[in-house]
Amino acid sequence: MTRRKVAVLPDHIANKIAAGEVIQRPASVVKELLENALDAGATHLVVSVKDGGRAFIQVSDDGAGMDEADAVASFLRHATSKIASYEDLEAIRTFGFRGEALASIGAVAQVTMKTRRAEDEVAVTVQVEGGKQIRLTREAREVGTTLTVQNLFYNVPARRKFLKSNSTEFRHLEDEVQRVAISNPSVALHFVNDDETVFKLKAGTLADRLLDVFGQRKVESLIEVHEKSDLVDVRGFIGKPSFSQRTRQGQYLFLNNRYIVNRTVNHAIFSAYEHLMEKGSFPFYLLFLDIDPRRVDVNVHPSKLEAKFEDEQALYRIVASLSRRALAEAGAIPSLTMQEGPDANAPLRFTSRQHSWPTEKESPLWQFPEGGTFNGKTGEILPFTDRGGGAGIAARLFAPPAEESLFEGDPARRQALPSGLRPDAEGTTLIWQLHNKYILSQIKNGLLIVDQHVAHERILYERALDRFATSMRSTQQLLFPQTIQLSAADYALMTELLPHFDLLGFDIKPFGKGTLVIEGVPPDARSGKEGKIVEEVLALYKEYEQHAPTSVRDNLAKSYSCKSAVKAGDSLTEEEMRSLIDQLFATKMPYVCPHGRPIVVRISIDELDRRFGRTS
């Protein structure tokens, strides 16, 4: 007898598979329960979690509640109060329209629902475990619903094993709660983690809610936008270019008040910031799109996270145009103006509210290889002066144990370098900075070009790894300690990372309620920017952890080296440039940065001769 190859799965297995599509982690549970509460008309929400949500999640609301029949039916697959016919799918305005959330959660956890309608005297309590109802009772409760989810994935160990640390899972939980808070400012929201309040937000306006969630400094960096057309009503805020971030966390897009991600809208906004932000940065935006439900399909993703628009090209044009116009009106984008009158033939100028670029006749100071500057008006060559915050960089950033100079050191050290990178026979060479970004140096048989940022990044990266390996920390105490305020999720992550920050040379102490006090920093941290460095290192660490997970210390070393290194645009003295190159070629891998980008480019004299058509 041959065994059948196709078989219908038992319900308990099919339910677990279906649950895996909707419930991927504790944050998925919170998302579904909050959406159901909002659909029930809740005006006050309380969210409580423990152990990153794996042990305990509770969402309580003051919504409409359910009777016994509806409470029991809500745990069945494909049960919903939002959809009655196929036509209803074309006019979806609610969140939890699929009817799979509670069934999926109940299949992989121990769930208790307590719910009461205004017309009922007592509440109905339904207990479900592993997809099966185990108890139905009645007890006292105010109008509304409380759902308690315990031991998530207790019966799916493979899924539970892939959950991250409590701090990582909590960050995802906070993201979900924060999105609901932003998009529903008229709803009061209390969020509790491990019995401590993360935030308690009163009902109010969107402006009030943004101030409570993001703080005054971030709100002051936002530009309000609004555009209404036949296709879409767009409103919200975009961030000024100066407020760019290293991750996409500060990007919020809501379609008919539902949080979504959409590449078309994201690219449209990003295109408006082209050339206004440094590479690897992302703009902040918070946009609400109001579109006729018949012109969008929100049923294309198991978690309803994506949407398909009827006319994506038109939407792209509207959002891109709106973003560019808002940035221009805020003075962020230079505009081209034509002069009239006697000077109509003069060169064109770019102007904005913030900047004025000189014409060719008003030539600024041009840097010369000798380390001086040339004044285009007077023809003078002036002594080198610091113009980009480079003063003291050598003393602060390039201060390793004393070494011989690459260019003036002993012959044995020079011979250890690849032949193409050795200086000339006299051991000295010219060195200069190009556009405050690249270091150019004459070497034997050609020209050496070094990217100053990634070169310093490589130096600091290897120095950080050495500190981790030897546990030999070096700290410079701050005369005036700095205080930084973090979100609850970031604060929880920092408490886990503090021993590693300590080995790097940071002296950081928790001060409670998301506050950290920085009392000391590594000797190579940038002076005056200690608090910002810690925040940026943490943000970049989270990005690496999510997209390129390696070891904690390697990710932290990469994050620290990137954020502490000199930047493109920093002016360096000749001493600083020589010191930087000395230290670069003392590293184990001087040719690529920790992320794999090239540090050094060599152009041979033969290549230059060929380019200029020289034959001898």
Helices and strands as residue ranges (DSSP letters): H 11-22, H 26-39, E 44-50, G 51-53, E 56-61, H 68-73, G 86-91, H 101-107, E 110-116, E 123-129, E 132-139, E 144-150, H 157-161, H 166-183, E 188-193, E 196-201, H 206-214, H 216-219, E 222-228, E 233-239, G 241-243, E 251-255, E 258-259, H 263-272, E 285-290, G 293-295, E 296-297, E 308-309, H 312-329, E 335-337, G 341-343, E 349-351, G 360-362, E 365-367, E 373-375, E 381-382, H 393-396, H 411-416, G 419-421, E 431-434, E 438-443, E 446-451, H 452-470, E 476-485, H 488-504, E 507-512, E 515-521, H 530-547, H 552-564, H 574-584, E 600-604, H 605-611
